[in-house]
Amino acid sequence: MAKTTRAPESPRARPPAIGRLLTSGRVVPLLTLHGHQRVVVALRQAREQEPQAGPDWDERIAERARSLLGPGRRLVPVINGTGVVVHTNLGRAPIAAAAARRAAELAMGYTNLELDLESGGRGDRQDLLQDLLRDLTGAEAAVVVNNGAAALLLALTALCSGREVVVSRGEAVEIGGGFRIPEVLRLSRAKLVDVGTTNRTRLQDYQAACNPKTAAFLRVHPSNFRIEGFTQTVPRARLAELAHRQGVLLLEDLGSGLLGPVTAATPGEDPLRQSLAQGADLAFASGDKLVGASQAGLAVGRADQVARMRRHPLFRALRPDKLQLAALEETLLCHATPGRLAEVPVWQMLRVPLAELRRRCQAWAERLAALGVAAEVVPLRGAVGGGASPGRELSSWGLRIGHPGRRRVRQALLGADPPVLVLERAGAVVLDARTVLPGQDAELLGSLASVLAPAAGGRPS
Ligand SMILES: *Cc1c(COP(=O)(O)O)cnc(C)c1O
């Protein structure tokens, strides 16, 4: 390597070392968020861009490093101002505090995950859950896998591989994130036989499709959309009767996993119990939609079919871990114990009285007005989300913030600490109060103020 001669630098002009910065109040939060390695790299880059030391050098370097690192590299809490209770982009259901505590407790030590405490032999991680799911759904047996898609994939693979599965054309849907029923069937090596038309399918259509290779009829909840008008579907009980006369299974993918009775908050959703009572042999649902737990896939129904699913090698690849099981178990206890459903945030949000939402908005509007931010309290229409009750709206209350730069405001709120996801409606930024969790009021106002009234110091008193 050629030797270069450099002009001697005066010690004062040389930029200070990075090490000292790592303990400064501006940089420590970056370390927590991004880790040592990335922060050091960013600080070095920042130093190259700002080689000139000066009285505010630390500040400039930290600020540059922060913008180089960017936001959102880590999972951080986000305030949900959309009114969509089960919001897939925001991690679906926030879980109950008791469920989170339980998962944390069990995660930090050893558990009887696969130990039978009575015999001392190998046990099954799913025994306790199975009892709860049986009580809540009336099923003979249950098995829990990693998510709803996995439950369906495992069932089709274990029970229908190499045979035919009959699906109504109106139900051969894409649920989101590329989860398409025809593709799941292909993956499971079952042959899709679609019957009827997009809008109308009759019992005779299913009957005509039956042959010795038929393994099952599959009913799928038409997540995220609704066909209206000239439509016809076969009632579940009649389809079950035909399936059993033909000696084939009736499988039902319910998506959202309603465990309690039908409620006003979730129109059009059928509980798992109802699906089984009307003759489905197996029903599938997600754990992090209306069940309100962490990610999981539930399969409930006939004991012999559940046993076949558990025996299949794919089960090993799709099984949930102890954290998921612990959170799910505690959440199911909330469903099964009178008075505890309110602990499940999804249900707390779905059932909150409108008057309470309105009062909360009024309090926020007053605090913002004190900072010079005009926010109007308005009635809104939110949604259950997670594919549940498609096309139905959920009355709510929220804030409407008329701002000339609404697109910029929406973006800036995502960069606030904590980030806030809001909606844009008819030329305004709109924030639905239903999905702002209890206890987030001060943080919400802080983030709103930092974007809408930075001159007022960012934080309301
Ligand atoms: C959400 C959904 C799924 C997928 O469940 P995941 O838990 O997201 O894997 C499958 N089917 C229906 C009808 C759904 O609504």
The ligand as an SDF file (V2000), in Angstrom:
LIG
                    3D

 15 15  0  0  0  0  0  0  0  0999 V2000
  -57.6030  -15.3710    9.2840 C   0  0  0  0  0  0  0  0  0  0  0  0
  -58.1320  -16.5260    8.5450 C   0  0  0  0  0  0  0  0  0  0  0  0
  -57.3120  -17.6250    8.2420 C   0  0  0  0  0  0  0  0  0  0  0  0
  -55.8500  -17.6340    8.5810 C   0  0  0  0  0  0  0  0  0  0  0  0
  -55.6260  -17.6910    9.9470 O   0  0  0  0  0  0  0  0  0  0  0  0
  -54.1870  -17.2580   10.5050 P   0  0  0  0  0  0  0  0  0  0  0  0
  -54.3090  -17.4230   11.9730 O   0  0  0  0  0  0  0  0  0  0  0  0
  -53.9550  -15.8680   10.0620 O   0  0  0  0  0  0  0  0  0  0  0  0
  -53.1950  -18.1980    9.9090 O   0  0  0  0  0  0  0  0  0  0  0  0
  -57.8460  -18.6860    7.5940 C   0  0  0  0  0  0  0  0  0  0  0  0
  -59.1470  -18.6950    7.2340 N   0  0  0  0  0  0  0  0  0  0  0  0
  -59.9720  -17.6700    7.4990 C   0  0  0  0  0  0  0  0  0  0  0  0
  -61.3940  -17.7460    7.0720 C   0  0  0  0  0  0  0  0  0  0  0  0
  -59.4940  -16.5380    8.1680 C   0  0  0  0  0  0  0  0  0  0  0  0
  -60.3140  -15.5090    8.4170 O   0  0  0  0  0  0  0  0  0  0  0  0
  1  2  1  0
  2  3  1  0
  2 14  2  0
  3  4  1  0
  3 10  2  0
  4  5  1  0
  5  6  1  0
  6  7  2  0
  6  8  1  0
  6  9  1  0
 10 11  1  0
 11 12  2  0
 12 13  1  0
 12 14  1  0
 14 15  1  0
M  END
$$$$
